[in-house]
Amino acid sequence: MFLPLTLLGFGLLSRAARPAWVKLWLIAASLVFYSWLYPPSIVLLCGSILFNYALSSALRSPEQTYRLSRKALLTIGVAGNLVLLGYFKYRNFFLENLGLAAISLD
């Protein structure tokens, strides 16, 4: 039911409302979707969004107000996102293998 409701809201808002309302609808639907099974995950998602927004704002800034170069800021942004992805995707895999390795050493 989630996808049809999201598409219905998107269709209705895109015809009757400003584009900003359509974007807000999609952002709200995304946050609901990602936090459906585990609501505290919304804090992590919002933190990641704010981190990426801050870095993208720094990258688009015309003046060099930051001591880091644009290349360094981009590297930090990509690395930060990959670290989060790697942690949440592979954490259990590594912990299980470490546990198995510890058992086999005994």
TITI-168948 format. One record per atom (N, C-alpha, C, CB): atom name; x, y, z. Coordinates in steps of 0.001 Angstrom, whole numbers, plus 500000, padded with zeros to 6 digits. Glycine has a CB too. Layout:
<nodes>
+------+--------+--------+--------+
: name :     c1 :     c2 :     c3 :
+------+--------+--------+--------+
:   CA :      X :      Y :      Z :
...
+------+--------+--------+--------+
</nodes>
This chain:
<nodes>
+------+--------+--------+--------+
: name :     c1 :     c2 :     c3 :
+------+--------+--------+--------+
:    N : 500803 : 498795 : 500000 :
:   CA : 500000 : 500000 : 500000 :
:    C : 500851 : 501277 : 500000 :
:   CB : 499084 : 499994 : 501196 :
:    N : 502080 : 501146 : 500431 :
:   CA : 502899 : 502347 : 500554 :
:    C : 503175 : 502993 : 499206 :
:   CB : 504204 : 502016 : 501237 :
:    N : 503600 : 502208 : 498232 :
:   CA : 503940 : 502764 : 496920 :
:    C : 502725 : 503402 : 496238 :
:   CB : 504524 : 501670 : 496024 :
:    N : 501560 : 502751 : 496201 :
:   CA : 500410 : 503414 : 495583 :
:    C : 500019 : 504720 : 496273 :
:   CB : 499230 : 502481 : 495584 :
:    N : 500093 : 504741 : 497608 :
:   CA : 499764 : 505993 : 498316 :
:    C : 500777 : 507092 : 498019 :
:   CB : 499700 : 505749 : 499829 :
:    N : 502034 : 506715 : 497953 :
:   CA : 503068 : 507701 : 497644 :
:    C : 502890 : 508248 : 496233 :
:   CB : 504464 : 507082 : 497800 :
:    N : 502623 : 507356 : 495284 :
:   CA : 502409 : 507795 : 493896 :
:    C : 501146 : 508633 : 493754 :
:   CB : 502329 : 506587 : 492967 :
:    N : 500105 : 508271 : 494482 :
:   CA : 498860 : 509057 : 494444 :
:    C : 499104 : 510463 : 494985 :
:   CB : 497742 : 508356 : 495261 :
:    N : 499774 : 510553 : 496129 :
:   CA : 500094 : 511860 : 496697 :
:    C : 500969 : 512680 : 495768 :
:   CB : 500783 : 511697 : 498035 :
:    N : 501947 : 512023 : 495145 :
:   CA : 502824 : 512707 : 494190 :
:    C : 502024 : 513239 : 493004 :
:   CB : 503932 : 511758 : 493699 :
:    N : 501141 : 512412 : 492458 :
:   CA : 500344 : 512832 : 491299 :
:    C : 499414 : 513987 : 491624 :
:   CB : 499534 : 511667 : 490773 :
:    N : 498745 : 513902 : 492772 :
:   CA : 497815 : 514967 : 493154 :
:    C : 498549 : 516270 : 493438 :
:   CB : 497006 : 514550 : 494379 :
:    N : 499651 : 516176 : 494158 :
:   CA : 500395 : 517391 : 494488 :
:    C : 501070 : 518007 : 493272 :
:   CB : 501433 : 517091 : 495542 :
:    N : 501528 : 517186 : 492345 :
:   CA : 502213 : 517750 : 491176 :
:    C : 501240 : 518509 : 490275 :
:   CB : 502908 : 516637 : 490377 :
:    N : 499970 : 518177 : 490344 :
:   CA : 498974 : 518912 : 489554 :
:    C : 498448 : 520153 : 490262 :
:   CB : 497818 : 518005 : 489219 :
:    N : 498357 : 520082 : 491599 :
:   CA : 497656 : 521141 : 492319 :
:    C : 498551 : 522043 : 493149 :
:   CB : 496641 : 520540 : 493201 :
:    N : 499766 : 521648 : 493403 :
:   CA : 500589 : 522412 : 494345 :
:    C : 501892 : 522862 : 493697 :
:   CB : 500887 : 521577 : 495594 :
:    N : 502607 : 523648 : 494453 :
:   CA : 503925 : 524115 : 494019 :
:    C : 504916 : 522959 : 494043 :
:   CB : 504425 : 525275 : 494917 :
:    N : 505994 : 523063 : 493256 :
:   CA : 507010 : 521997 : 493255 :
:    C : 507631 : 521753 : 494631 :
:   CB : 508107 : 522340 : 492270 :
:    N : 507693 : 522770 : 495466 :
:   CA : 508273 : 522591 : 496802 :
:    C : 507435 : 521619 : 497632 :
:   CB : 508385 : 523949 : 497528 :
:    N : 506131 : 521663 : 497482 :
:   CA : 505249 : 520748 : 498218 :
:    C : 505441 : 519312 : 497742 :
:   CB : 503775 : 521166 : 498053 :
:    N : 505671 : 519157 : 496447 :
:   CA : 505912 : 517819 : 495896 :
:    C : 507214 : 517257 : 496471 :
:   CB : 505973 : 517861 : 494336 :
:    N : 508247 : 518089 : 496538 :
:   CA : 509517 : 517647 : 497114 :
:    C : 509359 : 517278 : 498589 :
:   CB : 510582 : 518740 : 496957 :
:    N : 508613 : 518097 : 499331 :
:   CA : 508384 : 517799 : 500744 :
:    C : 507624 : 516488 : 500910 :
:   CB : 507615 : 518943 : 501413 :
:    N : 506655 : 516223 : 500033 :
:   CA : 505911 : 514969 : 500082 :
:    C : 506855 : 513778 : 499880 :
:   CB : 504798 : 514962 : 499013 :
:    N : 507727 : 513881 : 498892 :
:   CA : 508649 : 512787 : 498615 :
:    C : 509676 : 512599 : 499734 :
:   CB : 509363 : 513033 : 497298 :
:    N : 510116 : 513682 : 500329 :
:   CA : 511043 : 513587 : 501452 :
:    C : 510357 : 512922 : 502637 :
:   CB : 511571 : 514982 : 501847 :
:    N : 509135 : 513342 : 502940 :
:   CA : 508388 : 512748 : 504052 :
:    C : 508131 : 511259 : 503802 :
:   CB : 507053 : 513492 : 504260 :
:    N : 507745 : 510913 : 502576 :
:   CA : 507493 : 509506 : 502249 :
:    C : 508770 : 508688 : 502391 :
:   CB : 506932 : 509371 : 500820 :
:    N : 509890 : 509235 : 501990 :
:   CA : 511166 : 508521 : 502119 :
:    C : 511528 : 508302 : 503584 :
:   CB : 512288 : 509295 : 501411 :
:    N : 511346 : 509323 : 504405 :
:   CA : 511660 : 509182 : 505823 :
:    C : 510754 : 508154 : 506491 :
:   CB : 511535 : 510529 : 506530 :
:    N : 509478 : 508143 : 506131 :
:   CA : 508556 : 507142 : 506681 :
:    C : 508986 : 505748 : 506233 :
:   CB : 507092 : 507429 : 506236 :
:    N : 509321 : 505598 : 504970 :
:   CA : 509720 : 504290 : 504446 :
:    C : 510952 : 503749 : 505156 :
:   CB : 509987 : 504381 : 502950 :
:    N : 511978 : 504578 : 505317 :
:   CA : 513225 : 504116 : 505906 :
:    C : 513133 : 503896 : 507406 :
:   CB : 514312 : 505096 : 505614 :
:    N : 512179 : 504522 : 508064 :
:   CA : 512070 : 504354 : 509512 :
:    C : 510916 : 503443 : 509903 :
:   CB : 511901 : 505701 : 510179 :
:    N : 510282 : 502788 : 508960 :
:   CA : 509092 : 501984 : 509251 :
:    C : 509403 : 500836 : 510217 :
:   CB : 508506 : 501426 : 507952 :
:    N : 510415 : 500042 : 509966 :
:   CA : 510703 : 498887 : 510810 :
:    C : 511470 : 499250 : 512075 :
:   CB : 511482 : 497870 : 510028 :
:    N : 512296 : 500271 : 512012 :
:   CA : 513118 : 500659 : 513156 :
:    C : 513163 : 502190 : 513220 :
:   CB : 514566 : 500053 : 513048 :
:    N : 512194 : 502804 : 513912 :
:   CA : 512082 : 504273 : 513927 :
:    C : 513338 : 505035 : 514338 :
:   CB : 510993 : 504658 : 514839 :
:    N : 514170 : 504547 : 515263 :
:   CA : 515377 : 505318 : 515591 :
:    C : 516339 : 505515 : 514419 :
:   CB : 516107 : 504641 : 516706 :
:    N : 516182 : 504723 : 513368 :
:   CA : 517081 : 504890 : 512227 :
:    C : 516890 : 506228 : 511521 :
:   CB : 516873 : 503765 : 511241 :
:    N : 515783 : 506902 : 511806 :
:   CA : 515541 : 508203 : 511180 :
:    C : 516573 : 509233 : 511646 :
:   CB : 514117 : 508697 : 511501 :
:    N : 517079 : 509062 : 512863 :
:   CA : 518105 : 509979 : 513376 :
:    C : 519385 : 509837 : 512544 :
:   CB : 518398 : 509696 : 514885 :
:    N : 519772 : 508598 : 512276 :
:   CA : 520958 : 508354 : 511451 :
:    C : 520758 : 508890 : 510041 :
:   CB : 521281 : 506856 : 511403 :
:    N : 519589 : 508651 : 509473 :
:   CA : 519307 : 509120 : 508120 :
:    C : 519333 : 510648 : 508046 :
:   CB : 517950 : 508593 : 507649 :
:    N : 518717 : 511311 : 509001 :
:   CA : 518730 : 512777 : 508998 :
:    C : 520143 : 513320 : 509213 :
:   CB : 517788 : 513321 : 510084 :
:    N : 520926 : 512648 : 510059 :
:   CA : 522320 : 513060 : 510240 :
:    C : 523124 : 512926 : 508962 :
:   CB : 522970 : 512244 : 511336 :
:    N : 522895 : 511844 : 508243 :
:   CA : 523581 : 511642 : 506969 :
:    C : 523156 : 512692 : 505946 :
:   CB : 523299 : 510236 : 506429 :
:    N : 521881 : 513015 : 505929 :
:   CA : 521375 : 514042 : 505009 :
:    C : 522015 : 515387 : 505320 :
:   CB : 519835 : 514149 : 505098 :
:    N : 522077 : 515751 : 506601 :
:   CA : 522668 : 517038 : 506986 :
:    C : 524167 : 517086 : 506669 :
:   CB : 522440 : 517298 : 508484 :
:    N : 524868 : 515980 : 506896 :
:   CA : 526296 : 515888 : 506570 :
:    C : 526512 : 516123 : 505072 :
:   CB : 526865 : 514505 : 506987 :
:    N : 525734 : 515421 : 504255 :
:   CA : 525872 : 515566 : 502802 :
:    C : 525460 : 516960 : 502326 :
:   CB : 525032 : 514507 : 502089 :
:    N : 524443 : 517534 : 502949 :
:   CA : 524017 : 518881 : 502567 :
:    C : 525109 : 519898 : 502904 :
:   CB : 522694 : 519255 : 503278 :
:    N : 525707 : 519766 : 504077 :
:   CA : 526767 : 520704 : 504473 :
:    C : 527962 : 520601 : 503529 :
:   CB : 527216 : 520433 : 505926 :
:    N : 528339 : 519373 : 503178 :
:   CA : 529464 : 519218 : 502263 :
:    C : 529135 : 519733 : 500865 :
:   CB : 529880 : 517759 : 502192 :
:    N : 527918 : 519486 : 500403 :
:   CA : 527567 : 519980 : 499067 :
:    C : 527496 : 521505 : 499045 :
:   CB : 526225 : 519386 : 498612 :
:    N : 527056 : 522100 : 500141 :
:   CA : 527047 : 523569 : 500219 :
:    C : 528470 : 524121 : 500185 :
:   CB : 526326 : 524041 : 501502 :
:    N : 529364 : 523445 : 500879 :
:   CA : 530767 : 523883 : 500873 :
:    C : 531379 : 523721 : 499487 :
:   CB : 531588 : 523087 : 501908 :
:    N : 531000 : 522653 : 498791 :
:   CA : 531541 : 522438 : 497447 :
:    C : 531024 : 523472 : 496454 :
:   CB : 531194 : 521038 : 496958 :
:    N : 529790 : 523932 : 496649 :
:   CA : 529208 : 524909 : 495724 :
:    C : 529570 : 526340 : 496067 :
:   CB : 527715 : 524768 : 495703 :
:    N : 530179 : 526552 : 497196 :
:   CA : 530514 : 527899 : 497628 :
:    C : 531540 : 528531 : 496679 :
:   CB : 531055 : 527879 : 499070 :
:    N : 531257 : 529733 : 496161 :
:   CA : 532184 : 530351 : 495204 :
:    C : 533501 : 530798 : 495840 :
:   CB : 531520 : 531537 : 494549 :
:    N : 533459 : 531226 : 497074 :
:   CA : 534697 : 531656 : 497720 :
:    C : 535293 : 530484 : 498490 :
:   CB : 534442 : 532864 : 498666 :
:    N : 536558 : 530505 : 498637 :
:   CA : 537264 : 529435 : 499333 :
:    C : 537309 : 529795 : 500814 :
:   CB : 538710 : 529225 : 498752 :
:    N : 536206 : 529598 : 501529 :
:   CA : 536144 : 529932 : 502952 :
:    C : 536637 : 528792 : 503821 :
:   CB : 534727 : 530298 : 503344 :
:    N : 536844 : 527633 : 503236 :
:   CA : 537293 : 526477 : 503997 :
:    C : 538769 : 526221 : 503707 :
:   CB : 536440 : 525229 : 503659 :
:    N : 539472 : 525714 : 504681 :
:   CA : 540890 : 525437 : 504502 :
:    C : 541126 : 524236 : 503602 :
:   CB : 541548 : 525211 : 505842 :
:    N : 540127 : 523373 : 503480 :
:   CA : 540272 : 522182 : 502652 :
:    C : 539893 : 522497 : 501210 :
:   CB : 539405 : 521031 : 503198 :
:    N : 540528 : 521843 : 500305 :
:   CA : 540187 : 522027 : 498894 :
:    C : 538881 : 521310 : 498585 :
:   CB : 541322 : 521507 : 497977 :
:    N : 538331 : 521625 : 497433 :
:   CA : 537085 : 520961 : 497020 :
:    C : 537291 : 519462 : 496844 :
:   CB : 536558 : 521571 : 495712 :
:    N : 538452 : 519090 : 496350 :
:   CA : 538748 : 517671 : 496167 :
:    C : 538780 : 516948 : 497519 :
:   CB : 540095 : 517492 : 495430 :
:    N : 539361 : 517589 : 498521 :
:   CA : 539413 : 516996 : 499860 :
:    C : 538013 : 516887 : 500455 :
:   CB : 540320 : 517829 : 500786 :
:    N : 537184 : 517919 : 500268 :
:   CA : 535811 : 517866 : 500776 :
:    C : 535015 : 516751 : 500110 :
:   CB : 535111 : 519208 : 500557 :
:    N : 535186 : 516594 : 498808 :
:   CA : 534497 : 515529 : 498100 :
:    C : 534971 : 514156 : 498582 :
:   CB : 534716 : 515669 : 496590 :
:    N : 536267 : 514023 : 498804 :
:   CA : 536817 : 512765 : 499305 :
:    C : 536262 : 512443 : 500686 :
:   CB : 538347 : 512829 : 499354 :
:    N : 536168 : 513440 : 501548 :
:   CA : 535604 : 513243 : 502890 :
:    C : 534141 : 512813 : 502786 :
:   CB : 535728 : 514542 : 503734 :
:    N : 533397 : 513447 : 501901 :
:   CA : 531985 : 513100 : 501739 :
:    C : 531782 : 511680 : 501248 :
:   CB : 531327 : 514056 : 500786 :
:    N : 532516 : 511295 : 500220 :
:   CA : 532385 : 509937 : 499672 :
:    C : 532847 : 508915 : 500703 :
:   CB : 533204 : 509787 : 498360 :
:    N : 533966 : 509190 : 501363 :
:   CA : 534486 : 508253 : 502367 :
:    C : 533508 : 508111 : 503537 :
:   CB : 535865 : 508723 : 502882 :
:    N : 532919 : 509209 : 503982 :
:   CA : 531953 : 509147 : 505074 :
:    C : 530746 : 508298 : 504728 :
:   CB : 531504 : 510533 : 505447 :
:    N : 530245 : 508468 : 503526 :
:   CA : 529096 : 507673 : 503097 :
:    C : 529461 : 506201 : 502944 :
:   CB : 528544 : 508211 : 501779 :
:    N : 530648 : 505908 : 502424 :
:   CA : 531079 : 504513 : 502281 :
:    C : 531315 : 503851 : 503636 :
:   CB : 532353 : 504438 : 501442 :
:    N : 531829 : 504605 : 504593 :
:   CA : 532024 : 504054 : 505938 :
:    C : 530679 : 503692 : 506558 :
:   CB : 532776 : 505063 : 506840 :
:    N : 529698 : 504575 : 506454 :
:   CA : 528363 : 504260 : 506985 :
:    C : 527766 : 503035 : 506302 :
:   CB : 527422 : 505460 : 506813 :
:    N : 527849 : 503021 : 504999 :
:   CA : 527313 : 501885 : 504245 :
:    C : 528009 : 500592 : 504639 :
:   CB : 527462 : 502121 : 502739 :
:    N : 529333 : 500621 : 504690 :
:   CA : 530086 : 499436 : 505057 :
:    C : 529777 : 498964 : 506469 :
:   CB : 531555 : 499702 : 504921 :
:    N : 529662 : 499892 : 507391 :
:   CA : 529374 : 499532 : 508779 :
:    C : 528023 : 498827 : 508888 :
:   CB : 529393 : 500783 : 509675 :
:    N : 526991 : 499409 : 508334 :
:   CA : 525661 : 498832 : 508497 :
:    C : 525413 : 497630 : 507595 :
:   CB : 524621 : 499877 : 508228 :
:    N : 526138 : 497512 : 506515 :
:   CA : 525940 : 496373 : 505622 :
:    C : 526781 : 495168 : 506041 :
:   CB : 526278 : 496766 : 504192 :
:    N : 527991 : 495393 : 506519 :
:   CA : 528917 : 494293 : 506778 :
:    C : 529272 : 494083 : 508242 :
:   CB : 530158 : 494518 : 506018 :
:    N : 528737 : 494863 : 509152 :
:   CA : 529058 : 494738 : 510583 :
:    C : 528809 : 493313 : 511086 :
:   CB : 528224 : 495739 : 511408 :
:    N : 527602 : 492781 : 510844 :
:   CA : 527280 : 491441 : 511348 :
:    C : 528152 : 490371 : 510703 :
:   CB : 525807 : 491124 : 511101 :
:    N : 528453 : 490530 : 509442 :
:   CA : 529308 : 489571 : 508742 :
:    C : 530667 : 489464 : 509424 :
:   CB : 529484 : 489979 : 507271 :
:    N : 531287 : 490609 : 509706 :
:   CA : 532604 : 490593 : 510330 :
:    C : 532541 : 490096 : 511776 :
:   CB : 533218 : 491987 : 510286 :
:    N : 531502 : 490493 : 512510 :
:   CA : 531388 : 490032 : 513891 :
:    C : 531175 : 488524 : 513966 :
:   CB : 530245 : 490752 : 514593 :
:    N : 530357 : 487979 : 513076 :
:   CA : 530144 : 486534 : 513058 :
:    C : 531434 : 485799 : 512706 :
:   CB : 529036 : 486167 : 512059 :
:    N : 532175 : 486299 : 511734 :
:   CA : 533421 : 485642 : 511347 :
:    C : 534483 : 485754 : 512450 :
:   CB : 533952 : 486248 : 510043 :
:    N : 534521 : 486883 : 513135 :
:   CA : 535443 : 486998 : 514269 :
:    C : 535061 : 486025 : 515372 :
:   CB : 535457 : 488434 : 514815 :
:    N : 533770 : 485861 : 515605 :
:   CA : 533305 : 484904 : 516603 :
:    C : 533664 : 483477 : 516218 :
:   CB : 531802 : 485028 : 516791 :
:    N : 533481 : 483158 : 514961 :
:   CA : 533849 : 481808 : 514494 :
:    C : 535350 : 481582 : 514580 :
:   CB : 533374 : 481589 : 513050 :
:    N : 536124 : 482613 : 514278 :
:   CA : 537583 : 482495 : 514352 :
:    C : 538021 : 482306 : 515809 :
:   CB : 538267 : 483749 : 513737 :
:    N : 537365 : 483003 : 516721 :
:   CA : 537709 : 482867 : 518131 :
:    C : 537364 : 481482 : 518645 :
:   CB : 536994 : 483925 : 518959 :
:    N : 536237 : 480932 : 518177 :
:   CA : 535832 : 479591 : 518589 :
:    C : 536816 : 478550 : 518045 :
:   CB : 534395 : 479285 : 518102 :
:    N : 537235 : 478736 : 516803 :
:   CA : 538139 : 477748 : 516204 :
:    C : 539534 : 477788 : 516827 :
:   CB : 538244 : 477979 : 514703 :
:    N : 539893 : 478905 : 517426 :
:   CA : 541213 : 479000 : 518081 :
:    C : 541224 : 478294 : 519430 :
:   CB : 541612 : 480469 : 518267 :
:    N : 540043 : 478117 : 520026 :
:   CA : 539971 : 477464 : 521348 :
:    C : 540183 : 476004 : 521286 :
:   CB : 538667 : 477723 : 521991 :
+------+--------+--------+--------+
</nodes>
